[in-house]
Amino acid sequence: MARVAGIDLPKQKRVDVALRYLFGVGAVRSTIICGVTGVDPATRVKDLTEAEVSKINAELTRNYKVEGDLRREISGNIRRLIEIGSYRGSRHRRNLPARGQRTRSNARTRRGRRRTVGSAKPGTAVAPAAVAK
């Protein structure tokens, strides 16, 4: 099993697809890494030699931030926005979209499940005459 940047890559997948399992590596970056290291993107992970795995590992550590380092940097950036009191930071603090999306009709993923406000069962509301007495 090939272990790259602390992550076990799936054995049956092609190298260019398996590299996408790393946080911070997408389709374009995986093909670039395969090209620079000289690894054929069509080979399966189980067929990689130790030298090829070490080449990929070295390329990732030398030129890219992936996994823990990248996650730490992103969370640090968000923490900084919150601390300086910026508008984007306040949106992050309140768990709302930070890039100008509308929230009146959408943003259910970010805001969570709908909570209906102001509707009660019929007959449970207090009558206005009873309140005045």
C-alpha atoms as an extended CHARMM CRD file, in Angstrom:
* protein
*
       133  EXT
         1         1  MET       CA              0.0000000000        0.0000000000        0.0000000000  PROA      1               0.0000000000
         2         2  ALA       CA              1.3630000000        3.3950000000       -0.9970000000  PROA      2               0.0000000000
         3         3  ARG       CA              1.4220000000        5.9580000000        1.7900000000  PROA      3               0.0000000000
         4         4  VAL       CA              1.7890000000        9.5350000000        0.5770000000  PROA      4               0.0000000000
         5         5  ALA       CA              1.7200000000       12.5730000000        2.9180000000  PROA      5               0.0000000000
         6         6  GLY       CA              0.3760000000       10.3990000000        5.7330000000  PROA      6               0.0000000000
         7         7  ILE       CA             -2.5730000000        9.0750000000        3.7120000000  PROA      7               0.0000000000
         8         8  ASP       CA             -2.9620000000        5.5280000000        2.3790000000  PROA      8               0.0000000000
         9         9  LEU       CA             -3.8460000000        5.6830000000       -1.2980000000  PROA      9               0.0000000000
        10        10  PRO       CA             -6.4200000000        3.1780000000       -2.6100000000  PROA      10              0.0000000000
        11        11  LYS       CA             -4.6290000000        0.2510000000       -4.3030000000  PROA      11              0.0000000000
        12        12  GLN       CA             -6.9600000000       -0.3550000000       -7.2440000000  PROA      12              0.0000000000
        13        13  LYS       CA             -7.1530000000        3.2450000000       -8.5030000000  PROA      13              0.0000000000
        14        14  ARG       CA             -4.9690000000        4.9350000000      -11.0950000000  PROA      14              0.0000000000
        15        15  VAL       CA             -2.2430000000        7.1620000000       -9.6880000000  PROA      15              0.0000000000
        16        16  ASP       CA             -3.7280000000       10.4000000000      -11.0540000000  PROA      16              0.0000000000
        17        17  VAL       CA             -7.0820000000        9.5870000000       -9.4180000000  PROA      17              0.0000000000
        18        18  ALA       CA             -5.6160000000        8.2630000000       -6.1730000000  PROA      18              0.0000000000
        19        19  LEU       CA             -3.5870000000       11.4330000000       -5.5720000000  PROA      19              0.0000000000
        20        20  ARG       CA             -6.8690000000       13.3550000000       -5.4170000000  PROA      20              0.0000000000
        21        21  TYR       CA             -7.5880000000       11.6390000000       -2.0840000000  PROA      21              0.0000000000
        22        22  LEU       CA             -5.0780000000       14.0630000000       -0.5620000000  PROA      22              0.0000000000
        23        23  PHE       CA             -6.5540000000       17.3080000000        0.7690000000  PROA      23              0.0000000000
        24        24  GLY       CA             -5.2790000000       20.0840000000       -1.4830000000  PROA      24              0.0000000000
        25        25  VAL       CA             -4.6360000000       17.9380000000       -4.5820000000  PROA      25              0.0000000000
        26        26  GLY       CA             -7.1540000000       18.0270000000       -7.3990000000  PROA      26              0.0000000000
        27        27  ALA       CA             -7.2720000000       16.8100000000      -10.9740000000  PROA      27              0.0000000000
        28        28  VAL       CA             -4.8870000000       19.3910000000      -12.4550000000  PROA      28              0.0000000000
        29        29  ARG       CA             -2.3620000000       19.2250000000       -9.6420000000  PROA      29              0.0000000000
        30        30  SER       CA             -2.2800000000       15.3960000000       -9.7030000000  PROA      30              0.0000000000
        31        31  THR       CA             -1.4530000000       15.3400000000      -13.4310000000  PROA      31              0.0000000000
        32        32  ILE       CA              1.2420000000       17.9820000000      -12.8710000000  PROA      32              0.0000000000
        33        33  ILE       CA              2.7750000000       15.8850000000      -10.0850000000  PROA      33              0.0000000000
        34        34  CYS       CA              2.7310000000       12.7770000000      -12.2950000000  PROA      34              0.0000000000
        35        35  GLY       CA              4.3980000000       14.7070000000      -15.1050000000  PROA      35              0.0000000000
        36        36  VAL       CA              7.1390000000       16.2100000000      -12.9430000000  PROA      36              0.0000000000
        37        37  THR       CA              7.9810000000       12.9320000000      -11.2090000000  PROA      37              0.0000000000
        38        38  GLY       CA              7.8470000000       10.8980000000      -14.4200000000  PROA      38              0.0000000000
        39        39  VAL       CA              5.2080000000        8.4960000000      -13.1080000000  PROA      39              0.0000000000
        40        40  ASP       CA              2.7180000000        7.2510000000      -15.6920000000  PROA      40              0.0000000000
        41        41  PRO       CA             -0.7420000000        8.4710000000      -14.5740000000  PROA      41              0.0000000000
        42        42  ALA       CA             -2.3910000000        5.3040000000      -15.9340000000  PROA      42              0.0000000000
        43        43  THR       CA             -0.4900000000        2.9290000000      -13.6190000000  PROA      43              0.0000000000
        44        44  ARG       CA             -2.3240000000        1.5100000000      -10.6330000000  PROA      44              0.0000000000
        45        45  VAL       CA             -1.1790000000        2.3820000000       -7.1320000000  PROA      45              0.0000000000
        46        46  LYS       CA             -0.4790000000       -1.2740000000       -6.3370000000  PROA      46              0.0000000000
        47        47  ASP       CA              2.0200000000       -1.3890000000       -9.2460000000  PROA      47              0.0000000000
        48        48  LEU       CA              4.0600000000        1.6220000000       -8.0600000000  PROA      48              0.0000000000
        49        49  THR       CA              7.6330000000        0.9810000000       -7.0090000000  PROA      49              0.0000000000
        50        50  GLU       CA              9.0730000000        2.3740000000       -3.7840000000  PROA      50              0.0000000000
        51        51  ALA       CA             11.2140000000        4.7880000000       -5.8110000000  PROA      51              0.0000000000
        52        52  GLU       CA              8.1500000000        6.2330000000       -7.5610000000  PROA      52              0.0000000000
        53        53  VAL       CA              6.2840000000        6.5950000000       -4.2680000000  PROA      53              0.0000000000
        54        54  SER       CA              9.2680000000        8.3910000000       -2.7260000000  PROA      54              0.0000000000
        55        55  LYS       CA              9.4930000000       10.6970000000       -5.7860000000  PROA      55              0.0000000000
        56        56  ILE       CA              5.8150000000       11.6360000000       -5.4060000000  PROA      56              0.0000000000
        57        57  ASN       CA              6.2690000000       12.1530000000       -1.6580000000  PROA      57              0.0000000000
        58        58  ALA       CA              9.3220000000       14.3480000000       -2.1960000000  PROA      58              0.0000000000
        59        59  GLU       CA              7.5520000000       16.4530000000       -4.8350000000  PROA      59              0.0000000000
        60        60  LEU       CA              4.5620000000       16.9960000000       -2.5650000000  PROA      60              0.0000000000
        61        61  THR       CA              6.6090000000       17.9820000000        0.4790000000  PROA      61              0.0000000000
        62        62  ARG       CA              8.9380000000       20.2230000000       -1.5300000000  PROA      62              0.0000000000
        63        63  ASN       CA              6.4560000000       22.2080000000       -3.6250000000  PROA      63              0.0000000000
        64        64  TYR       CA              2.9350000000       21.9090000000       -2.1910000000  PROA      64              0.0000000000
        65        65  LYS       CA              1.0220000000       22.3610000000        1.0380000000  PROA      65              0.0000000000
        66        66  VAL       CA             -1.2990000000       19.4140000000        1.5440000000  PROA      66              0.0000000000
        67        67  GLU       CA             -3.2710000000       17.7530000000        4.3290000000  PROA      67              0.0000000000
        68        68  GLY       CA             -2.5110000000       19.0210000000        7.8510000000  PROA      68              0.0000000000
        69        69  ASP       CA             -0.4000000000       22.0320000000        6.8770000000  PROA      69              0.0000000000
        70        70  LEU       CA             -3.0250000000       23.2760000000        4.4250000000  PROA      70              0.0000000000
        71        71  ARG       CA             -5.8870000000       22.7000000000        6.8850000000  PROA      71              0.0000000000
        72        72  ARG       CA             -3.9280000000       24.5830000000        9.5650000000  PROA      72              0.0000000000
        73        73  GLU       CA             -3.2700000000       27.5020000000        7.2090000000  PROA      73              0.0000000000
        74        74  ILE       CA             -6.9330000000       27.7520000000        6.1690000000  PROA      74              0.0000000000
        75        75  SER       CA             -8.2090000000       27.6440000000        9.7590000000  PROA      75              0.0000000000
        76        76  GLY       CA             -5.5830000000       30.2400000000       10.7360000000  PROA      76              0.0000000000
        77        77  ASN       CA             -6.7990000000       32.5400000000        7.9560000000  PROA      77              0.0000000000
        78        78  ILE       CA            -10.3990000000       32.1930000000        9.1490000000  PROA      78              0.0000000000
        79        79  ARG       CA             -9.3380000000       32.7630000000       12.7790000000  PROA      79              0.0000000000
        80        80  ARG       CA             -7.4790000000       35.9320000000       11.7220000000  PROA      80              0.0000000000
        81        81  LEU       CA            -10.5710000000       37.2600000000        9.9020000000  PROA      81              0.0000000000
        82        82  ILE       CA            -12.6730000000       36.6570000000       13.0150000000  PROA      82              0.0000000000
        83        83  GLU       CA            -10.1420000000       38.3150000000       15.3310000000  PROA      83              0.0000000000
        84        84  ILE       CA             -9.7720000000       41.4990000000       13.2790000000  PROA      84              0.0000000000
        85        85  GLY       CA            -13.5500000000       41.8470000000       13.1650000000  PROA      85              0.0000000000
        86        86  SER       CA            -13.9420000000       41.9070000000        9.4050000000  PROA      86              0.0000000000
        87        87  TYR       CA            -17.2800000000       41.3620000000        7.7020000000  PROA      87              0.0000000000
        88        88  ARG       CA            -16.1450000000       37.9800000000        6.3640000000  PROA      88              0.0000000000
        89        89  GLY       CA            -15.0210000000       37.0100000000        9.8650000000  PROA      89              0.0000000000
        90        90  SER       CA            -18.4090000000       37.8880000000       11.3230000000  PROA      90              0.0000000000
        91        91  ARG       CA            -20.0890000000       35.7300000000        8.6660000000  PROA      91              0.0000000000
        92        92  HSD       CA            -17.8080000000       32.8090000000        9.5940000000  PROA      92              0.0000000000
        93        93  ARG       CA            -18.5460000000       33.3270000000       13.2970000000  PROA      93              0.0000000000
        94        94  ARG       CA            -22.3120000000       33.2080000000       12.6670000000  PROA      94              0.0000000000
        95        95  ASN       CA            -22.1030000000       30.2170000000       10.2660000000  PROA      95              0.0000000000
        96        96  LEU       CA            -23.4830000000       32.1390000000        7.3030000000  PROA      96              0.0000000000
        97        97  PRO       CA            -22.2190000000       32.3470000000        3.7030000000  PROA      97              0.0000000000
        98        98  ALA       CA            -19.1500000000       34.5900000000        3.5460000000  PROA      98              0.0000000000
        99        99  ARG       CA            -19.0020000000       35.3490000000       -0.1750000000  PROA      99              0.0000000000
       100       100  GLY       CA            -22.1210000000       37.3790000000       -0.8200000000  PROA      100             0.0000000000
       101       101  GLN       CA            -24.6220000000       34.6140000000       -1.5220000000  PROA      101             0.0000000000
       102       102  ARG       CA            -28.2790000000       35.2370000000       -0.7450000000  PROA      102             0.0000000000
       103       103  THR       CA            -29.7060000000       33.7350000000        2.4240000000  PROA      103             0.0000000000
       104       104  ARG       CA            -33.3830000000       34.5480000000        2.1210000000  PROA      104             0.0000000000
       105       105  SER       CA            -34.2440000000       31.5600000000       -0.0570000000  PROA      105             0.0000000000
       106       106  ASN       CA            -31.1000000000       29.4180000000       -0.1760000000  PROA      106             0.0000000000
       107       107  ALA       CA            -27.9860000000       28.6350000000        1.9320000000  PROA      107             0.0000000000
       108       108  ARG       CA            -29.6220000000       25.6580000000        3.6180000000  PROA      108             0.0000000000
       109       109  THR       CA            -26.3180000000       23.7620000000        3.7330000000  PROA      109             0.0000000000
       110       110  ARG       CA            -24.6220000000       26.5060000000        5.7020000000  PROA      110             0.0000000000
       111       111  ARG       CA            -27.5540000000       27.5830000000        7.8900000000  PROA      111             0.0000000000
       112       112  GLY       CA            -28.8650000000       24.1360000000        8.7400000000  PROA      112             0.0000000000
       113       113  ARG       CA            -32.3740000000       22.7750000000        8.8540000000  PROA      113             0.0000000000
       114       114  ARG       CA            -35.3340000000       25.1550000000        8.5830000000  PROA      114             0.0000000000
       115       115  ARG       CA            -36.7520000000       26.3370000000       11.9020000000  PROA      115             0.0000000000
       116       116  THR       CA            -40.2020000000       27.8220000000       11.4760000000  PROA      116             0.0000000000
       117       117  VAL       CA            -40.7360000000       30.8890000000       13.6370000000  PROA      117             0.0000000000
       118       118  GLY       CA            -44.0690000000       32.4250000000       14.6360000000  PROA      118             0.0000000000
       119       119  SER       CA            -46.5370000000       29.6880000000       13.7730000000  PROA      119             0.0000000000
       120       120  ALA       CA            -48.4380000000       28.0180000000       16.5710000000  PROA      120             0.0000000000
       121       121  LYS       CA            -51.1470000000       25.3760000000       16.5950000000  PROA      121             0.0000000000
       122       122  PRO       CA            -54.6640000000       26.7490000000       16.0850000000  PROA      122             0.0000000000
       123       123  GLY       CA            -56.5150000000       27.3380000000       19.3490000000  PROA      123             0.0000000000
       124       124  THR       CA            -53.4150000000       27.7160000000       21.5210000000  PROA      124             0.0000000000
       125       125  ALA       CA            -53.0520000000       31.4690000000       21.0000000000  PROA      125             0.0000000000
       126       126  VAL       CA            -54.2740000000       33.6580000000       23.8390000000  PROA      126             0.0000000000
       127       127  ALA       CA            -57.4130000000       35.6530000000       23.0290000000  PROA      127             0.0000000000
       128       128  PRO       CA            -56.9490000000       39.4530000000       23.1090000000  PROA      128             0.0000000000
       129       129  ALA       CA            -59.9810000000       39.9060000000       25.4350000000  PROA      129             0.0000000000
       130       130  ALA       CA            -58.4330000000       37.6350000000       28.0660000000  PROA      130             0.0000000000
       131       131  VAL       CA            -55.2420000000       39.6560000000       28.0830000000  PROA      131             0.0000000000
       132       132  ALA       CA            -57.0260000000       42.9870000000       28.5880000000  PROA      132             0.0000000000
       133       133  LYS       CA            -58.7840000000       41.9150000000       31.8110000000  PROA      133             0.0000000000
